[in-house]
Amino acid sequence: MNGTRIGNSGGPLIDSYGHVIGVNTATFTRKGTGVSSGVNFAIPIDTVVRTVPYLIVYGTPYSNRF
């Protein structure tokens, strides 16, 4: 993927072209310090696009869970 990736925990992860490439979920911090190490975790946008419709309709990411 080209470009710099920027974002904040809980928000969109975007590249330097302004394309949403994921959703930030967590930031790694050292225990007890509250200081970010600069390591973030995100859900890829393909997973989000595939999962969100099931969450809206069924309240779960699975269409046949119940």
Protein Blocks (a to p, Z undefined) as FASTA:
>chain_A
ZZjddddehiacddfkopafbdcfbdcddehklpaehiacdddfklmmmmmmmmmmnopa
bfklZZ
